Amino acid sequence: MSVFSSLKRKVTDVYYRINRKFFFDESQVIYNGKTFKSYWDEFYNDDNRSFLSKIRAKAQAKDAFLEEGFRPDEFCLLGLENNEKAVRDVYISRKKKDDLLISYYGSDWGDILHVLKDKYVFYSYLKSFFKRDVTYIGNQEDRDSFLLFCNRHRQFFAKLNKGRCGIGAKVFAIKDDNQANKVFDELICSGEWVIEELIKQSPEIAAFNSSSVNTVRFPSFKKDGVVTCAFPCMRFGRAGSVIDNAAQGGLIVSIDEMTGELYPNAYDEKGSVYASHPDSKVPFCGFRVPQWDGLLELIKEAHLALPDNQIYVAFDVALSNRGWCIVEGNWGDLFLQQLSLKKGLKSEFVSLLNGNS
C-alpha cells in the first residue's frame, strides 16, 4: 500500500469517526425501550459539572457505545469516563457479549437462543430440575389445562413466555373457577404465558426479602462434556416486589464461587451501594448461601442435560423447600458482576467460552 493510499485511508477513517459521533442520533432506542438520550440524562444529571466537562463526557460515551456497545449507564457506573480504549476493552458490554455469542454460534445462534428465550421450551428440556408444577397458555385451547392447574394451585406465578427483565410478572390468588376463567381471559389477551406453582424459598434467604423469590444467577460454560461455572451473584428484590430483577429495582451482590459467601456490598442499577438490604436491614457480609455444593451440582447436571450446542447459559436458581430448583436460563449479562467485582470480565468470558477454565 502506497503512502498516499495509507494516508487517505487514515483520513477517511477519522472522517467517519467524527461524522458518526457528532451526527449520532441520540433519540435511537438502544436497549429495553430506552434511548441513548434517556440513559444519558438519567446518569449524567450532575449540575455541578461544567458545560465543557459534560460535552467531553458525552463524546467519550458515544465512542464507547459505537465502538464497544457500552450504554451510557454501563459507561458511567463502570467508571469508564476519561479512560483509554485499552482500559474499556477489559470490560464487556451487553452488546459485545451478544456479538461474541452470535459470532461463536454462527448461523445456528437464533435456534440456540430460542431455547433460552422461550421459557416453556427451556422448561421442557429440564422439567425435573424445576421441582414444581408448570404449565403454558397461549390460546383458547389451553383453558382446560389452566383450570386444572388452578384447582391444584390456588396461588401461582405468571410470567410472559418470551418476557425479559421480569416485566409483566405477577402473582395470582384464585378463589374459584369463575375467577380462574376471568384471569385466563385477562392473560391470554396479552400474549403467551408460563404459569408456575409458587416457590417456597428457604427462610434463610427469605430473611433478606420475603415478597420476592431471591435467586442466584450463575453463568455456566460447557465444552466437550465439561461444565465450568463462574461469576455467580445473588439477586434480591425490594419490599413488596414479587421479582428480584435488578432492572426492576432489585439488588445484586457477588458470591465467592468457592465458598458461597456473599461479598460485603450489594449494588443496584443506579449504582447505589448497600452493606445491608435497604428494607430488611439484614447485612450481606458473612452470609453463606446454604447448600452451595448442591447448587453447583444442580447447575452442572442441568447444563449437561441441555443440547450440546448450548455452550453458554446463565442459570437463575432458587433454594426452595424441595432443594435448589431452576427458575429459568438466559444469555445473562455481566454488567453488575463487573460493577460488584470492580473489574472487567471480558477476557475471562472469552476464555471460558472457548473451553479454557
Beta strands, then each sheet from edge to edge (+ up, - down):
strand 1: 29-31
strand 2: 34-35
strand 3: 134-137
strand 4: 155-160
strand 5: 170-173
strand 6: 193-197
strand 7: 215-223
strand 8: 226-229
strand 9: 233-236
strand 10: 251-254
strand 11: 266-267
strand 12: 273-274
strand 13: 312-320
strand 14: 323-330
sheet 1: 1+ 2-
sheet 2: 3+ 6- 4+ 5-
sheet 3: 8+ 7- 9+ 10-
sheet 4: 8+ 7- 13+ 14-
sheet 5: 11+ 12-
end
